[in-house]
Amino acid sequence: MSDEYIYDEATGEWINPADAATAAPAAGDDAVEVRDAAGNLLADGDSVTLVKDLKVKGANQTLKRGTVIKSIRLTGDAQEIDCRYEGIKGLVLRAEFVRKR
């Protein structure tokens, strides 16, 4: 066992390097799980279907239930999905209003 310690700036604690090697894989799980209305896990590039009619702010357009949105991107927030749809730039949908295809 070594008497050397390393200061971790992220946590503000002094840690033993031997302990840091075993704890590093557990700390790497920063990925946010995004789940659709049915509880399915979503990933980048998935296609989704709307489960509810949604009015799009600033576009004077309504996306109807059953509309297919292709190639979604996850934003890092557990409830937001970034996507494209014809004529609408920067469309962000809530995960609770979509279902994985």
Secondary structure by P-SEA (a helix, b strand, c coil): cccbbbbbccccbbbbaaaaaaacccccccbbbbbcccccccccbbbbbbcbbbbbccccccccccccccbbbbcccccbbbbccccccbbbbbccccccc
